[in-house]
């Protein structure tokens, strides 16, 4: 995929995540290509666009995750998890609901 396609898809994903956080009442701040999600207990998840690798990266207390856009979905090479499913799992760990 070319750079413009990646940028468009990644921006749509970040906007979708930001909207889902807003809808769930979870604090989210966007600065450029980085989302900082903060839960009531102070736990943070960082989601950012990594242009060089054409991936979306997620940093959470349970680890780091990298997602590439493959076959119409943001998918992890490591465990084949899907970005939004992983975020739902991470939100559940914080007793919150993530519905993109």
C-alpha positions in Angstrom: 0.0 0.0 0.0 1.2 3.5 -0.7 1.8 6.2 1.9 -1.4 8.0 1.2 -3.5 4.9 1.5 -1.9 4.0 4.8 -2.3 7.5 6.2 -6.0 7.5 5.3 -6.7 4.1 6.8 -4.7 4.8 9.9 -6.3 8.2 10.5 -9.8 6.6 10.1 -8.8 3.9 12.7 -7.5 6.5 15.2 -10.7 8.6 14.7 -12.8 5.4 15.2 -10.9 4.6 18.4 -11.2 8.2 19.7 -14.9 8.2 19.1 -15.4 4.9 20.8 -13.5 6.2 23.9 -15.7 9.4 23.9 -18.8 7.2 23.7 -17.6 5.0 26.6 -16.8 8.1 28.7 -13.1 7.2 28.8 -10.7 10.1 28.7 -8.8 10.3 25.4 -6.5 12.9 24.1 -5.2 13.1 20.5 -2.0 14.8 19.6 -1.2 14.4 16.0 -0.8 10.6 15.3 -1.0 9.6 19.0 -4.0 8.8 21.2 -3.5 8.7 24.9 -6.3 6.9 26.6 -6.5 7.2 30.4 -8.9 5.3 32.7 -10.3 6.4 36.0 -7.6 4.4 37.9 -4.8 6.2 36.1 -3.9 3.3 33.8 -3.0 4.5 30.3 -3.1 2.9 26.8 -1.2 4.7 24.0 -2.2 4.1 20.4 -0.1 5.6 17.6 0.5 5.5 13.9 3.9 4.2 13.0 4.5 5.5 9.5 7.8 3.8 8.7 6.4 0.3 9.3 2.9 1.2 8.2 1.5 -0.1 11.4 -0.7 1.0 14.3 1.1 0.4 17.6 -0.7 -0.1 21.0 1.2 0.3 24.3 -0.6 -1.1 27.3 0.4 -2.3 30.8 0.1 -5.9 29.5 2.5 -5.2 26.6 3.0 -3.7 23.2 1.1 -4.7 20.1 1.7 -3.9 16.4 -1.0 -4.0 13.8 -0.7 -3.9 10.0 -3.6 -3.5 7.6 -4.1 -6.9 6.0 -7.2 -8.2 4.1 -9.4 -5.3 5.3 -8.5 -5.4 9.0 -5.7 -4.2 11.3 -4.1 -7.5 12.3 -1.2 -8.5 14.5 1.6 -10.5 12.9 2.5 -12.0 16.3 -0.9 -13.5 17.3 -3.3 -12.7 14.5 -5.4 -10.6 16.9 -7.5 -7.8 15.4 -6.9 -4.2 16.7 -10.4 -3.5 17.8 -10.8 -6.9 19.5 -7.5 -6.3 21.4 -8.7 -2.9 22.5 -12.0 -4.4 23.7 -9.9 -6.9 25.7 -7.7 -4.2 27.2 -10.8 -2.0 28.1 -12.4 -5.1 29.8 -9.3 -5.4 32.0 -10.1 -1.8 33.1 -13.8 -2.6 33.7 -14.7 -0.5 30.7 -16.5 -1.3 27.4 -15.0 -0.6 24.0 -17.4 -0.6 21.1 -15.9 0.8 17.9 
